[in-house]
Structures are given as structure tokens and as C-alpha cells.
Amino acid sequence: MFEALAGGIDVTWTMVLWLLAAGVLAGWIDAVVGGGGLIQLPALLLVPGMSPVQAVATNKIGSIAGTTASAITYLRKITPDRSATIPAAASAFLGAVLGAKLATLVPSDAFTPIILVALIGVGIFTVLNPSLGADATLRFGESSKRHHALSWLIGLVIGIYDGVLGPGTGSFLVIAFVSIIGFSFLQASATAKVINWATNFGALVYFIPDGQVVWLLGVIMAVGNVTGGIFGARTALARGSGFVRVIFVIVVSALILKLGFEVITSLIH
């Protein structure tokens, strides 16, 4: 039974402990500002015998558990803007299903340079606008067509990206809702958890029937994610938007360094 759940991978106690630790750290980062995949996906890719698609699929099991825990923690304290959250979550679900299909067809290397440029732009924009996201200032009224349309578009585009790759999805969602919709960093982070749950679920709708999930490793990641997710959400709620903004800049910087290294390495080789 364990062999079937392990997908033919030789699971050791060392592997279990390192994936559990990666899951806790990823869950905390993801709950605060997104970007937990920066920790979790590379940890899975280091597992001997794990294919890139299996790593992306298995990552979703841990992520959906963590986003569930952190979303519940946030929603106990923050009332979400349903006019933006519901449309974005619906379109993100559809986008993630499409993205998961693309993940099996398109090499991830094709996306890396584009994502790197986008992250550099996001990082510069955030640093140059220190008051961005300190308080909620909606660009358009909650009932306006533009408010709804932009929420749909944000969910769809980032949902596709999450289905294909995943790392940085929460960060992209946060900055999109802060800069385009006008949420505070804390409100955007809470909203991102709900939408990220939808993207994870959408990707799994494709990955599970396709047999790409390594369940034993996914459950290990899920335990770590739930633990980190609960503590991360509580930390963000206690520290506020200013703290979330600082962690956001740190995570985006780390993503830029990681992806930049990958691009440089691919050019050298």
C-alpha cells in the first residue's frame, strides 16, 4: 500500500523530515504573503525519481491544505470583499485547470524569463511606492463593472500560471489586488488565500485523474503546510499590512534571485 502511495519512490525518514520542515516554512510564507512554492517545489524536485510534473502536482496537495487552514484563520478576523473574491476565485479555478493541462505540454523553462521580468517589475514598483497597500483604497466601486471584470481577469491569468508552475502565485495575487483593485496588503493577502485555494483545487482536478500526485509525499507536505499556514496567518493578522509588505518584498527578492540564477545557468549551459 505504501509503495503505491509513494509512486515508486524510495521514501526515507530523512526525506520525510526535510519535506515536513519545508512544508512548515512554505506554509508560513504562503499564509503571510504567498510564495511558499519557492521553498516547497524545489524541495520536491530534489526527491530522487520525482518528475517535474509530479512535483508540481504533489505540491498542490500540500498547498491546498495550507491555504485551507490559513484562509479559515484569516476569514475569522477579516470580512472578504465578495464582489472581487468570488469572481476571481471562479475564474482562477478555470485558469488552473487549463494551466495544469499546459504543464504537461509546455516546458517550464519557457516561462522562467517572462516570470523573472514580471517579478523585477513588481519588486521595483513596490519599493518605489512605500505607501502602497498601507490602507484599502478601492480604485473602483465594489458594484462597478470594471471592479468585477478586473477581478475575473486577475483570477484567470494567475490561475493559469499556478496550474503551470505555482511558485509566487500568492505574491502575484497580493500585488495585483493591492495595485489594481486597491486592497491593503493584509486584505489582499487574506483574499489571495481564498483564490489560491481555488487554483490549487482546479489544478488537482486535472492532476489527480492523470495520476501525477505522489500521495505519501503530498500528505507529508500537507501536515507541514497546515501547521505553518495557521501560524503565518496569525502572525500577519497580529502584525498588520506593514509587516506583510516587508515579507512581500523579501519573498519577491528571493524569487528574483532564484529565477535569475536559473536563467543564467541555462544560458551558460
URTAUR-V976687 format. One record per run of one state. SS is the DSSP state (@ for helix, = for strand, . for the rest). FROM is the first residue (numbers start at 1). TO is the last residue. Records with the same first field share a line. If there is no record, write none. Layout:
# URTAUR-V976687
SS: FROM-TO / FROM-TO
This chain:
# URTAUR-V976687
.: 1-1 / 6-12 / 33-36 / 46-51 / 76-81 / 104-108 / 129-144 / 165-168 / 182-184 / 208-214 / 240-240 / 269-269
@: 2-5 / 13-32 / 37-45 / 52-75 / 82-103 / 109-128 / 145-164 / 169-181 / 185-207 / 215-239 / 241-268
